Amino acid sequence: MFTRTETGRWELEVRGASAEEHIVRGSGFLEVERLNVTKCIFNNHCTQHTNLKTSGYENWHHKSTLEGGKMFMDLCGWWGAWTVLLLWCINLSAADLTCPQKCTCYPDTLEVNCSSRHLTGVPEGLPNNAKRLDLSRNQLKTLARRQFSSLSKLEDLDLSENIISMIEVETFQGLKNLRYLRIKNNRLKILPVGVFSGLSNLRHLDISENEILVFLDYTFRDMINLQQLDAGENDLVFISQRAFVGLQALKELNVDRSNLTSIPTEALSQLQSLTKLRLRKLTISVLPNNAFRRLHQLRTLQILHWPSLETLTSNSLVGLNLTTLILSNCNLSAIPYAALRPLTYLQYLDLSYNPITSIQGNLLGELLRLQELHLVGGNLLRIEPGAFRGLVQFRLLNVSSIVCPHWKKASSTP
């Protein structure tokens, strides 16, 4: 592991079985069968003596001549040539060895940890071969254009829990291998069009817990391979109709706790590969007809904590092929039989924590694949005969935690 001391010196320490049994292969390299490195110390000016201890010289082999082995031994013993020693024995370039003073670098995992270091800007001198960079829990305020362009091998970037309020267009340009980007819990209010350009291979984007007000047209258009987008806990009041254009591979979308007053139907219709949609803590009172049209691949729909939702129109779920539907912690006073009727593939239905008082007879029969119905914490008083007639795969009715005044009265009678 490479670390930087308080005096500005670098330390390389290799321990354990992996340090005792290193095989170094490559063009022009020795084939080393046994190498025991205890510690190598050097500084930025290349003047410190290199302390390198090796054992098992008798087991070293050269692929061509014995003179090559002697040359290698002379190099490793020559304290003034530490640069050659590192390039030969470790096969790292000088650019790869750099590590910012306030960060910790791990060459074995190519990870750079700069988390919780009171940084006010992205540090300079980051190793070019880094695959993971953690800049979370600092005081970063802005991200400049092409801020990370030298880190072309980066796969995971964490910018969570800073105070970022501005990200310039093309900030992430050059990160062609980035897979995971976290900007959670910052102070972003707007995402300029083009801010995510260059992220064609991104798989996961977390922009939750910001103050974002609107998603503009084509905000995410460059992320053609994005599979998961977490946009919850923002101040969204509007999602433009073409905001999600380009997200052709998106599988999962979370839009929790926003100020939306209606379902952004046109915007959602662009997400034709979507399989899971979570909408939590919204203030919408009615689910309109064709609310989720063209989402034919959607399998899981979660509508949670909508205290104003009192009804679903009869065609609100038309066109969906759901297997899981959760409508919990809302204000539904009855099971929405008409809206549920088209869901012939539905297996799991959760209507918990709604003021539903009864399950009527012969109205669930078209849900042929239904296996579970959850009505936890409701006001259920009556289950009519034939309520589950025709449900040949039905196996569980969960009515736990129901408060029934009649049961209370009966239990208090001697």
PyMOL commands that set and color helices and strands:
alter all, ss='L'
color gray80, all
select helices_A, chain A and resi 17-20+57-59+66-77+79-89+94-97+265-268+337-340+405-412
alter helices_A, ss='H'
color red, helices_A
select strands_A, chain A and resi 2-4+10-12+40-42+104-106+111-113+132-134+142-143+156-158+166-167+180-182+204-206+214-215+228-230+238-239+252-256+276-280+286-287+300-304+311-312+324-328+348-350+358-359+372-374+382-383+396-398
alter strands_A, ss='S'
color yellow, strands_A
deselect
rebuild
show_as cartoon
